């Protein structure tokens, strides 16, 4: 248009910018907003297509019609390796199909490959035959069809592989088809799937029992690449799995490939990544072997914050791994499992044996998906008689999916972290540490704020009105952090209980006496600075 100075008129504009004809180097062909089109201006392009079509039909200027880009399909070739075309040529009767009783036409085995011409055309025993009508001499078609004629409907044959009368029975196809989950390489994502859909619809149309679509779900696997290129012998960048297995074991090779990328994405092979996964597998082995005496089945008894934390973590991991595996997100599932193993290692020191046993068993069941060999060995070391692969998949218990169950341990860990920062700031070893649990009115104010109540409404609460001045400042702080505030919190009593259970651990870490006091019971000016699930800290 620019070459011949033809005026350019933009009729579809992108939603977020305005195209100027003089600056355009190519036509805009994506969806957008209609422009320079009279009464159709400002309409979405997809909506406008329908509206313009109706207008043209109404004005008798034309009619809407679907154009199918179907053309004749040449699928024959001059190769031996393919599907023989069941046609014979007779000088008297012409071109005739091979009778159904003589099907299928099979390729000869005594063929010679000379590198010249079509091998089938040079094989007399195959070419020469009899006319099915006049019984006179005839010749077979020597072109073959592409191999997709056989390979594109194999999943239907799998339904009835011993059937010698037909490709498969209609009854089998109607019962089993379509395929629930189909997994294939990305290089076959276009042509093979196109042919599979084509044959499925053809089989359906001729009444053999095919389905409208061959697959319910499809997963196309990505390529394995190294040094930025697809692995190939010609590039010399092929990694021999045997070397990885010899050095790190089959479980490491398997887990690495599943962890490094989603199945449908490219997998960038990394030697350092293999070593990292190997270290994770070693940690799992060490976790079980070093703590065998602590892993004992039985009744839980009274649960501490640590127990509830690890149970909640385990059952949340079961839920996450189950969901990730349903979506083929193996790398995310392994990531969740790594996080659980880290927590189990922390829990092992002062573990409830019965809780620990259940958590370890559930962890191994999930771990077995990725590292089955080691998982089976560790399962046997737990004294199990039945093999792990025959066990049922663990189910996440709603009882332990309560988010609050993990918060007690989180409060203790955050408090320990805050104490470290204060001690570092003070610059000397602490003689005594006092923790002030935030006053009850702050917990009440927090709950009211999260419920959407403004400061005026809060003031109507008699318990909060007593702290009017402090409440205003606190509400302002909450407002500034409103998008960061957790939805679920522990109440004051639950926070106190978690800290009481962890006092011994804190004393051991900081080597001094630790006092736990309610803010309301102290005149220390530091006491009032505590917050929800975050005690104030005073170091002497």
N, C-alpha and C positions, 0 to 999 in steps of 0.2 A: 504494500500500500504506500509506504514511504517512497519507494523507488519511482512509482508512477504518480506520485502526489495525489493519491486518493484520500479524501478526508477520513480520519479515524474517529469513530464514535464509540465511546466506552458504554456498554449496555449492562455489564455486571461489575459492581464495585465491591471490593473486599469490605468487611464490616468495620475494620479499624483504621482504614486509610483511604484516601481518595486518589485514584489513578489519574495522571495527566497524560493525554495521548502523545504529546511531544517528547515525553521522557520514557515512554514505554519501548522496550526492545522485543517484546513478544506478547501475544494475546493472553489475557487472564482467563483461565478456563476452569477455575475452581468455583465452589459455591460462594454466594454473596448476595448483595442487594441489587435489584433491578434499577437501572438508570436510563434516562433518555428514551423511555419507552411509553410515553403518554400516561394513560390511566393505570398502567402496571408498575409505575415507579414506586419505590420504597417497599415493594414486595420481596420476600425471600425468593431466590432463584428457583428452588424446587417447587415452591407454591406457584410461582409465576408460570412455570411450564404447563401445569394443569390449567391455569386460568386462561392462558393464551390459546391453548388447544381448544378449550370450550368456545372461546370468542371466534376463532377461525371457523369452527363447525357451525356456529350460530349464524355467522355472516355468509355461510356457504362458499367460503374461500378454499376449503380443503377439509380433510378429516384426519383424526389421530390414528396412527397405525404403528404397531410394533414391528421393527425391522430385525429379523433374526439373521445374524451373520453366519449362516450355514452354507457351506459350499461342498462340492463333491470331494470325497476323501480318497486320495491315492495311498493305499497302505501296502502295496505289493513291492517286493524287492528281489533282486537277483542274488540271493544268498542261500546257503544250505541251512543255516541255523535260523529256523523260523517255523511258522505253522503252514503246512502244505495247503494250497488252495484246492478244494475238492471239485475240480473241473477237468473234463477230458474233451479232446477235439477229435472229431470223426469227419473224414472227407465227405461222407455220405449224409450224416445226420447233423453236422455242425457242432457247435459248442453245447455240451450237456453237463449237468451236475452229476456228481458221483451219487449213486443210490444210497439212501440212508442206511440200508443194511450193511453197506461196505465201509461205513465210517467208523473210526476216523482213518484218514489217510496218514500213514506213518512214514517218517523219513527213513531212507535206506541206511544200513550201517556199513555197506561195502563201498562207500563213496571215496573218491580220490580227490585230494586238494592239491591242485597243480599251480595255483596262483593265477590261472588264466580262465576267464569266463565263469559261468555259473556251474558249480560242481554237479547240481542236479540234472542240468541239461545234458551233461556228458555221461550220465549213468543210465545205460540202456535198459537195465532191468527195472528201473523206476519209470522211465519215460514210456516204454512200450506197454500197452495194455489193450483191453477189448472195449468196444463201444457198448454201453449198457443197453442200447436199443437194438441195433442190428447185429451185435456180436462180432462185427468186423474189426479190423485193426484200428487202433486209436492211440493218441498220445496224451499223456498227462500234462497239466499246467506245471511248469517248472519254477515259476515265481513262488515265493513264500510270503506270507503275511508277517508283520513285525511280531516279535515275541510277546508284546503286550496283549495280544489276542488270547494267549494262554495265562499270562501272569496277572491279569487285571481282575479276575474273578475267582482266584484260587481259594479265597475264604469261603465261598459257597461250596466248593468241592470238599473242603475240610469237614463240612457238615455231614457228608455221606460218601466217604472215600472208597468204600467197597462196592458201590453201585456200578454194575457193568452194563446196565440198560440205558442209563441217562446220566447227564452230568451230575445231577443231584435230585433228590425227590422234592417235590413241591411241599410236601408235609414237613420235611426237615427245615426247609428254608423259612416257611411260615412260622415255625416254632422258634428257631434260633436267631434269625436275622432281624434287624441289622446288627453289625458288630458293635459291642458296647464301648470298647476303647481300642483305637487303632494307633499304633506307634510306628513311625517310619523316619527315614533320613530326610533331611531338608532338601537334598538334591532330587528327591522324588516328589516334592511337594506340589509340583505343577502337573506334569504329564501323567504320572502314575495315578494320581487322584482324579484327574480328568477322565482317564480311561475307566477307572473303577466305577465312577459315577455313571459313565456312559453304559457300561455293561449291566450295571444294576438296573438301570431304567429300561434297557432293552429286554432283559430277562423278565422284568415286571410286565412289560407291554405284551410279550408273546405268551404270557401265562405260565411261566416256569416257576414263579414264586419269588422273584426278586423284589426288593423293597425300593421305595422312591429314593432314599439315600442309603448308601452302603454302611456308613459309620455314624454312630451317635456322638462320639467324642474323638477328636483327633489331636495327636501330639507329634509335631515334627521336631526331631532331634537336630541340634546344631552341629557344626563341624568342630573337630579338635584342631587347634592351631598352635604352632610353636614359632617363636621368633617372628610373629606377625603374619605368618603364612600358613595355609592349610597343610597339614602333615602329608607328605608324599615322598616316595623313594627318590624321585627325580630331583627334589630339592635337598635331599639328604638331611631332613629335619625330623625323621621318624624316631619316636621313642619306643624302645622295645619293652613291652610290659613285663617280659620275663626278668629283665634286669631290676626293675622296681620291686617285683615280687621276691626276687632272691635277696635283695638288700633290706626291704622293709616289710615284706609279707603281702599276701593277696588282699587282706583286709584294708591295708593302707592304700593300695592302688585303687581299690573299689571306693572307699570312703572319700579319697581325694577327688576322684572324678565326679562324684555326686555332690560334693561340697563346694567345688570351685565355681560352678555356674548353674543356672537353671537349665534343664534339659534342652529347651528350645533355643538357648543362646549358644554362642561360640564358647568353647572351653579353651582358655589360654593356658597351655601346659607350663607349669612353673616348678622347678626343682625345689625351691625354697618352700613352696606351698605343700609339696609332698612331705617334707620334713616336719612342717607344722602339724599336719594331720597325724603323722606318726607319733609326735609328742602327745597329742590328745589321746590316741589309742593306748599309749604307755600309761597315761594318767588314769585311764579307766581300769587298766589291769592292776595298777598299784593301789587304787582305791579299794578294790575288792580284796586283793591278796593280803594287804596289810591289816585289814579290819575283819577278817573272817571270824574271829572270836567274838566280835561285837554284833555280828549279824545273826540274831536269834528270833525266830517266829514266836509270837505270843500275844497277850493282851497289852494294849497301849498303857493303860493306867491313866493317871492325871497328866494332861499335856501341858508342857511349858510353852512359852512364846517361841522358843527355838523349834520345838516339835511341830507346832502349828505352822510355823514358817516353812519348814522343809516339806511337810505334807501338802501345803498349799502350792509350793513351788513344783513339787512332783506332779500333782494332778493338773495344774495349769499347763505343765509341759506335755503331759499326755494329751490334753485337749489341743494344744498348738500343733504337736507333731501329727496327730490324727488329721487335723484340718489341712496342714501343709502337704501331707502325703496324698490326700484326696485330690489336691490341685497339682500334684507332681512338683511341688516346691521342695525338693530333697535338700537343697542347700540351707533353706530356712529351718527345716526340721532338724538338721544336724547342728545348726547354730543354737537352737533351743536346747538341744541335748547337751551341748558343750557348757552352756550356762548352768544347767542342772548339775552336771558333774562337778563344777566349781563349788556350788553350794553344798553338795554332799561331802566334799572334802573338808569344808569348813565345819560342817555339822558332826563329822565323825569323831572328833575329840571327846565330846561329852554327849554322845548319842543315846537316845532311848533305843535299846536293842530291837524291840519289836517294830517301832516306827522305822528305824534304819533298815531292817530286813525288808519290809514292804517297799520302801523307796528304792533300794538297790535292785530288787527283783523287777520292779516296773521299769527302772532305767535300763536293765539288761534286755528286757523284751523289746524296748525301742531301739537300743543299740544294735540288736541282732539284725535289723534291717540293713545296716550298713557294714557291719563287721561281724558276720555270722560265725566265723571260725573261733575267734577269741571269745565271743559271747557264749558259745556252747561250752568252751573249756571252763569259763568262770561259773557258768550255771552248774556244771558238774561239781565244781569245787564247793559250791554251796550245799552239796549233798543231795541234789535233785536226781531222781531216777529217770524221770520222763525227759526226753530231749526238749530243748527250748523251742525249736522250730515247730513242735507239735502243741505248744501252749497257745491259749487264746490271747487275743490282743487286749491289753489293759484298757479299762474304761475309766474316764475321769469321774470322780464322785462329786456330786453337787455339794455335798457336805464340806468338801475341802476347796471349793472354788470361790469361797467368800474372800474378796480382796482384803478384808480386814485381818485375815489370818496371817498375812505376810507383813503387816505393818508393825507388829510388836518388835520383831527382829530389826526391821528397818529403822525404827526409833532408836534402838540401842546402838546400831552401827553409826547412824548419823551423829548421835551424842558423842560417841568415842572419837569420831572425826573432828567434831567441834572442840572437844577437850584438847586434842593434839594441837590444834591451831592456837588455842589460848595459851597453852604451855609454851609453845614456840614464841609467841608474842611476849610473854612474861620473861622468857630467857633464863629460867632456872627450874630445877626439879621441884615439883609440887610437894608441899608438906601435908596439905589436906585439900580436898576438892568438895565443894558443895553444889548439888544440883537442885534447882528450884523448879518444881512442877508448876507450869503456868496456872493462874487463878481460874476458877470455874467460870467466871463471867466471860472470859475470853472464848472459852469453848462454846458457850451459849451464843455469844455475839457472832462467832464464826458460822454457826449453824443457821442463825437468822439471816446473815448476809448471803449465804449460799442459797437460801430459800427465796431470795429476791427482795427482801425487805430493806427499805431505806432507813436512814438514821432517825427520821421522825417516827416511823413505826416502831423501831427498836426502843426508843425512849419511853414508849407506852408500857414496856415490860418492866414491872416493878423491880425485878432482880437486876436489870441492866441500868435502870435509872439512877441507882445508887452510885454508879461509876460514870456519870454523864460526861465529865471532862475527859477522862481517859478513853471513853467509848468513842467520842468524836474523832480523836486522833487515830484510834485503832481502826475505825471504819474507813478513814481516809487511806490508811496503809493497805487495807484489804482491797480497796477500790483500785489502787495503783497496780496491785498484783492479781487482779481478778481472773486473768486468763492463765495464770500459773497455779492457782489454788487447786489442790486435789479435791475430787468429788467425795471420796470416802476417807474418813478420819477415825481415829480411836478417840473415845471419850477420856476424860481426865483419869478416871479410875483404871482404865485399861493401860494408859500410858505409864501410870505409877507402877502397876503390876509388872510391866515389861522391864522397867528400869530396876525394880527390886530384884527380879530374877537375874539381871545382868550385872548387879553390883560386884559380885565376886570376880567376874571376868574383867571389869574395869579396874578393880583393885590390883589384880595380877598384872595388868598392862602398865599401870602408872605408878605402882609401888607405893601407894599411900592410902590413907583412910578416905572413904567417900561417904558423904552424908546426903540423904535424899529428904528434902523438906518441901511442904506445900508453900507456895508463894504467900498465901494468906496468913501463914503462921510466922512470917519473918519480917523484921524491920530493915533488913539489909536492902539498900537501894537497888541492888542488882536483881533482887527477887522479882520485881515487877516487869523486867525486860523479857521474860520468857514468853513463848508463843505456843500455839497449838502443836502438839507432838514435838516441841523443841524447847527443852528446859533451859533456863538461864544457868550460867556456869560461873562460879566464883572460886578462884584458885588462891590458896595461901602458901 
